Amino acid sequence: MPYVHITKTPGKDLDDYRQIVTAVGETPVSGRISHYAGTDDGSLLIVDVWQSRADADRFTAERLFPAFAGAWGRPPEDTLILAYDAEVVDA
C-alpha cells in the first residue's frame, strides 16, 4: 500500500532543501515512488510517495536524519508532518 509523507517547515526555503539533498547524496532512494519540493508562504513543503511505510522509515533513519545532523543539526521543531497509508483511486 502506498505511503504518503508530507512535511511543512516554516522558515526554510529551496536553498535549505538543496543543502539536505546534497547531504543525502545521489544514491537512488529505494522504495520512493515520487518526490516533490516547493515553497508556500515562507515554508518549505516536501511531498513523498513511498511504496511502503517501511521504505520511508528506512530512508529517514539511514539517510535523512544523518543528512539533517550534518546540514541543520536537527529537523526544526516546528515542522508539520502528515503521513498516511494511501489508497490509489483512479479519477
Summary of the structure (lengths in Angstrom):
residues: 91
radius of gyration: 13.1
end to end distance: 17.9
largest distance: 41.5
contacts: 238
relative contact order: 0.33
helix: 33%
strand: 34%
